[in-house]
Amino acid sequence: MTDSTPADRLRAALALPDSSARLQTALAAGTRPDDSYIVELVARCAVESDFFVRDMLTWALTRHDPARVVQALLPEVTSEIPQARSQSLHTLSKIGDPAAYAAITPAVLRDRHPEVARAAWRTASGLVPDDAHEALADELSTQFGRGDHDTQRSLSRAFAAIGFRAEPAVERAAASPYDVVSAHARATAIVMDDPDADFAEAAVEARRLVAQRALPVAE
C-alpha cells in the first residue's frame, strides 16, 4: 500500500487488535498533527473500546486546529451511537470553544444514556455563556433525582460549576413534593455551598432533612 495516504495509514493502525498499538498510534497522531487525521480520530472515538485509547484520541484531537476539530465533532453530538455522543461532548469540553455550547440542546442534556447525559452536563456547565446560566440551570433542574449515585453526583457538580446563578433553580427543586428530587437538590445545595463537601455525605444529610418533612410537627 505504497500509495496510501497518512490518513489511510492512521485508520488502519487505529483498527489494530492490540490496544497498546492503538494507544501509541493515537499518541503519534497528537505528537505530529495533520489536518487529515481529524476525521479518522473522530470516527475512532465512536467505536474505540479501550478507555485509555479513547482518552488519548481526545488528547490527539486537542493538538489539532480547534476550529476544524469542533466542526468535525459537532455532528457527533447527535450521532445514533451513544459512545460517539459522549466522547464528542467530552472532547468539546477539553477544547473549550464556547461556540460548541449551541449544540448542547435540551434533548442532549436529557439523553437517555447516563454517560452521554453526564458528559453533556459537564460540558454545558463549562461552556455556558454569561447570559445563559439561569436557563441552563432551569433545564438541568429537570434531571434532579435521576439515576444512580454517580449520575446524581455529576449533575450536582454541574450546578456547582454554574455557580450562584443556579441557586434559584436548586431552591425550587428542593421544595419539590417528590422526595428523590428534593433530596438530590438539597444535596446539590450543600455541595454548592462547600466545594470540598463529599457528595455521598451531602446526600445522606439531604435524605435526613427530607425524611423530617413527613414527621408530625410538635405542638
BELKA-V147503 format. One record per residue. N is the residue number from 0. PSI is psi as a letter, one per 40 degrees, with the letter a starting at -180 (none if undefined). Layout:
N_PSI ; N_PSI
This chain:
0_f ; 1_e ; 2_e ; 3_i ; 4_i ; 5_d ; 6_d ; 7_d ; 8_d ; 9_d ; 10_d ; 11_d ; 12_d ; 13_e ; 14_e ; 15_i ; 16_d ; 17_h ; 18_d ; 19_d ; 20_d ; 21_d ; 22_d ; 23_d ; 24_d ; 25_d ; 26_d ; 27_d ; 28_d ; 29_d ; 30_d ; 31_g ; 32_i ; 33_h ; 34_d ; 35_e ; 36_d ; 37_d ; 38_d ; 39_d ; 40_d ; 41_d ; 42_d ; 43_d ; 44_d ; 45_d ; 46_e ; 47_h ; 48_d ; 49_h ; 50_d ; 51_d ; 52_d ; 53_d ; 54_d ; 55_d ; 56_d ; 57_d ; 58_d ; 59_d ; 60_d ; 61_e ; 62_e ; 63_i ; 64_h ; 65_d ; 66_d ; 67_d ; 68_d ; 69_d ; 70_d ; 71_d ; 72_d ; 73_d ; 74_d ; 75_d ; 76_d ; 77_f ; 78_i ; 79_e ; 80_h ; 81_d ; 82_d ; 83_d ; 84_d ; 85_d ; 86_d ; 87_d ; 88_d ; 89_d ; 90_d ; 91_d ; 92_d ; 93_d ; 94_d ; 95_f ; 96_h ; 97_d ; 98_d ; 99_e ; 100_d ; 101_d ; 102_e ; 103_g ; 104_i ; 105_d ; 106_d ; 107_d ; 108_d ; 109_e ; 110_h ; 111_e ; 112_h ; 113_d ; 114_d ; 115_d ; 116_d ; 117_d ; 118_d ; 119_d ; 120_d ; 121_d ; 122_d ; 123_d ; 124_d ; 125_d ; 126_e ; 127_h ; 128_i ; 129_d ; 130_e ; 131_e ; 132_d ; 133_d ; 134_d ; 135_d ; 136_d ; 137_d ; 138_d ; 139_d ; 140_e ; 141_e ; 142_e ; 143_h ; 144_e ; 145_h ; 146_a ; 147_a ; 148_d ; 149_d ; 150_d ; 151_d ; 152_d ; 153_d ; 154_d ; 155_d ; 156_d ; 157_d ; 158_d ; 159_d ; 160_d ; 161_d ; 162_a ; 163_d ; 164_e ; 165_e ; 166_d ; 167_d ; 168_d ; 169_d ; 170_d ; 171_d ; 172_d ; 173_d ; 174_e ; 175_i ; 176_e ; 177_h ; 178_d ; 179_d ; 180_d ; 181_d ; 182_d ; 183_d ; 184_d ; 185_d ; 186_d ; 187_d ; 188_d ; 189_d ; 190_d ; 191_d ; 192_d ; 193_g ; 194_d ; 195_e ; 196_i ; 197_h ; 198_d ; 199_d ; 200_d ; 201_d ; 202_d ; 203_d ; 204_d ; 205_d ; 206_d ; 207_d ; 208_d ; 209_d ; 210_d ; 211_d ; 212_d ; 213_e ; 214_i ; 215_i ; 216_h ; 217_h ; 218_none
